[in-house]
Amino acid sequence: MPKLRTVALVAGAALLARRTLRRRIQASPLWPMPALEEPVSGRPRSRALALLVTAHEEIADGVVQLRLEGHDLPRWEPGAHLDLVLPSGLVRQYSLCGDPEDTSAYTVATRLVADGRGGSREVHEQVREGMELTVRGPRNRFPLVEAESYVFVAGGIGITPVLPMLRALTDRGAGWRLLYGGRTRASMPFLEEVVKLGGDRVTVVAEDEAGLPDLDAWLGELPEGAAVYCCGPEGLMAAVEERVPGVHLERFAARTTAGGDVALEVELRRSGRVLTVPADTTVLEAVREELPDTAYSCAQGFCGTCQQRVLEGEVDHRDELLTDAERGDSMLICVSRARSDRLVLDM
């Protein structure tokens, strides 16, 4: 009997140890290093959905639209976007441009960027009808705020988050006007619908016909209480932001710096390592050389997976996700760098 009792105790202790170990690993993505009191690395992602591609069609020169069907899909508001997991594993963000009331499908569109990082080319060349894709979201960091009136500036594919806003405002009877620019009319997605929707409230500027739009004239005398929205190429958004500091922007790429980056030193406090991050390398890339299991996903500063706590140093935040409070003591290491020459991370 004592021997049976001993065996039972040993087995029970082993089971308890396994459960404790499992909880410990779940609590800290960097286990066996100490866990944070409130872990921020590996922030939980939105619930993943497996959706069927039921339409893959070119709707403008170089622009493909996808219809992704499912059942009882989460609702969304104008300005929301999806994280789309491509067959290669790349994660890219695309604005929803369909009907928010349609819970059976999501619609997104993307322009082929020949010199991009491969995501748009994969959508254009490898995604096909009948394929199942994983998406996360929807999430909205470009919401339509309440305002007395609205002024929109969209460039090319930047019309995608704006279009549901225009539909909603038109249904609501709200005042709005839109400047829609593009290289050619044939390259501007949803042009016919936008013009039909807005009539003389829409100004279309095709570069091959009229050159670049006159932003000074368009934004020179804004109505009092108007909310200004802009989405499009980085150059366009920077130009609008310079003229309207409070403009609402939608970016799907990290902000760039005019003077270029410089090398910096990063100390990983809990692991006791000090890294040199070259000017052409992200903090995430350098950290993963030392800690290969460091969690990340989009690598563009949007999903929050790679968020890390900052113990020392001044961060140059380049993400489009963190709140002001979160930026006080953390950063997204996939895109952000340092204003100081050294950072200390709690890793």
N, C-alpha and C positions, 0 to 999 in steps of 0.2 A: 504493500500500500504506500509506504513512504516513497518508493521508487516511482510509482505512478504519479504521485503528487509532484515529485520533482520534475518529471517529464512534462506534466501539464503546466507547471510554472514556467519552465523554459520555453515551451511552445507559446504560451501567452505573452511572455516578454518579447519573443521574436516578432510576434504579430504586432505588438504595440510599437516596437522599434521601426518596423516597416511603415506603419501608418504615420508615425512621427516624421520619418525621413521623407515620405511622400508630401506631407504638409509643409515641411521645411523647404523642399525644392519648389513647391508651388508658391511659397511666400517670397522667394528670392530667385529671379531668373539667373543670377550670377552665383548661386550656391556652388561651393561651400563657403563663399565669403559672407560676412554678416549681412543680414537682411536690413533694409531700411525700416524705421518704425512705420512709415506709410510709403510702401514701395511705389515708385513712379515709373520705373523701367518696365517695358512690356505692358503699357496701358491696355486694358481690355478693348478689343476692337468691337465695332458694331456687329450685330448678328449677321452671319454670312448667309446668303441666299443663293441657291442654284437655279438659274433661269435659262430658258430655252431661247436661242436666237431664232426668231421666226421671220425676220426681214433684215436684209443687208443690201442697201441700195444707195447708189450715188445720187445725191439730191442737188449737187452743184459741182462745178469743176474742182476735183480734188477733195470733195467732202462726201463722206459716207455716213449714213444714218442706220442705227441699229434699233430694232424692236426686240425687247427682252421680255418674254412672257412668263408668268407664274400664277400663283393663286393667293388671293387675299393679301396683296403686297402692302407694306407700310405706306401710309399716306405721306405726302410731302407738300411743301409750300413753294411758290415761285422763288427761284434763286438757289434751290437745293441741288446737290450733286451726288453722284455715286462713286465709290471706289470700285473699279472694274479690274478683276484679276484675269489677266490674259493667259492664253495657253502656255506661254513660256514661264509664267510665274511673275512677270512684271505687273506692277500695280499702277494704274493710272486713274486720274480723276476726270469725270466728264459731267457737264451740267445736264440736268434733266430738262428736256424741251417739249415734252408731251403734255398730256392732260392730267393735272393733279388728282382729278376725281376718278381716273381710271386705275383701279386697284388690280387689274389683270395684267398690266404690262408697264414697263418703263421704256422711254425713248431717249436716246442720246445720239450725238453726232460728233464727228471728229474730222479735222482736216489733215491730210497727209503732209507731214513735215519731213522733207527729204533729208535734211541734215540734222534731224532730231536724234533722240536716244533710242528709237526703235519701236516705241509703243504705238504710234499712229500707223506706222508701216505694218505692224502686226495686225492691227484692226482691219486695215484695208486689204491685206494680202492673205491672211491666214484664217481670220474669223469668217465662218460661213453659216448659212441657214442650217438649222438642225443641230448645231453645236450647243453644248451646255457650258455656260460661263458662270463663275462665281462673282457675286457683287456684295459689297457691304454698304450700309447706309439705308436710306438717304440721310445726308447731313446738310445743314444749311449755315453757312457763314457769310452769306450774301443776301440777307432777308430784305423783303420789301417793307420799308418802314412807313408809318403814317406820316403824311405830309400834305401841305395845301396843294401842291402840284409836283410834277416830276419832269426831269430833263434827263434824257438818255443819250449816251455816245457809245456806239458799238462798232467794232472793226472786224469784218470777216466773220470767223467762227465765234467771235465774242457775242454774236446775236443770240446764241443758244440759251443762256440764262435769262436774257432780257425778254425773249419772246413770251414766256408764260406770264411775266409781269405785265406786259402790254395787254395780253388777253384779259387778265384779272382786272386791270385798271379800266379797260374799256367796258367790261361788264358792270363795273362799279360806277361808271359815269364820271371817273376822275379825270382831271386835266393832265395831259402829258404831251411831250414832243420828243422826237428821236432824230438824231443824226446817225445815219448808217453808211459807213464807208467800206470800200473794198478795192481790190486791184482791178477787177472787171465785174460787170453785172452778172456774168455767167458764173463767177466764183463766189457769189454772195448767197449763202443758203437762206431759204425761207423768204427771199426778197419779195416774191409775188404776194405771199400772205401778209407780210409786214405792210406793204403799200396798200393792200386792200383793207387791212385793219385800221390803218391810221389816216389814209388820205393825205390831205395837205399838212397834217401834223408830222409827216415823215419827210426828211430831206435825205436823198440818196446821192452820194458822191463816189463815183467810180474813177479811180486814178487815171485810167487810160483815156477818160473823157475830159475830166476837169482838174486833174492833179490832186494834191492833198487837200483835205477839208480845212476851212478857215475856222480854227477853234476860237480865236479871239472874237470873231464876230458872233459865233454860236453861243459862247459862254460869257460874252461881254456884259449883257444886261439880264441877269437871271431874275425870275419872278421872286418876290419876297416869300420866304417859307418853302421854296422849292427844294426837293431832294434830288441830288445829281448822282447818276449811276454811270459807270463806265466799265466795259470789258472788251478786251482786244489785245493786240500786240503790246509788248512792254513799252515801246516808244510812245504809243498813243496814250496809254494809261499814265505814264510819267508826265506827258505834256498836259493832260487834263488835270492831274493832281497838282501840278505847278500853278495852274490857273484857279483851281477850286480846291483848297486844302482839305475841306471836309467831304470830298467826293467818296462815294461808296465804290470800292474796287473789288473785282474778282480776279485773283491770280492763281494759275496752276503751275507756276514755276517760282523758284526762290528769287528774291530780290538780288540784284547784282550791285556791285560797288564800282564807282567810276574809276577809282585809282588802283583797282586790283587788290588781291589778297597778299598777305605776307605770312611767313612761317610763324608758328607759335608753339609754346610748350604747354603740354597738358599733363597734369599729375592725376593719376588714378589712386585716390587716397586709400581706399580699402584694400586694393591689391598691391599697393606699394610700388607702383611702376610710374615712370616719367617718360612721356613720349614727345617726340618732335613731330609736329604736323606740318608738312611742307605746304607751300602756298597753293599748289595745285591738287591738294588732297583734302578731303573732308575730315572732320573730327571723327565721324563714324567709321570711315575707312581705316583711319589710323588705330582707333580703339579695337576694331575687329581683328587687326593684325595680332594684337595681344590677347584679346578676349573674343574668340570666334563665335561664341554663343550669344553675344550681345544682340538683343532683339531689335529688329527694324522691319519696315515693310515698304512704304512708298518711296523713301529716300528723297522726298521733295518738300518735306516740311508741312505735310497736311494731315497725316493720320495720327501722329502723336505716339506711335509705338516706341520710338527711340528717345523719349523724354528722359533726361537725367538731371539729378539735383546738382547745383553748382555751389561749392563751398567757398571759393575765393575767385576773384577776377571779375572783370566787366565784360558782359556778353554783348556781342553784336547780333541781335535777334533778326533772323531773316525768314522766319516761318510766318504762316498766315493762320495759325491755330491757337496759340497760347493766349490766355488772358493777361492783362497787366499784372494781376496778382501772381500768376504762375511764373511770369517772366522775372519776378523778383528773386527767385531762388532756383530756377531750373531753365533748361534749354533743350531744343531739339538738335541733337548732335549731327543729324544728317545734312543740315544746311547752315546752321548758325555757327559763328566763329567768335572771335574775341576782339574787344576794343583795347584791351590790355595785351601784353606780350605773354601772359600766362593765365591758365585756368586750372582750377582744382575741382575735380568731379568726385562725387561720392560713389565711386565704383570700385 
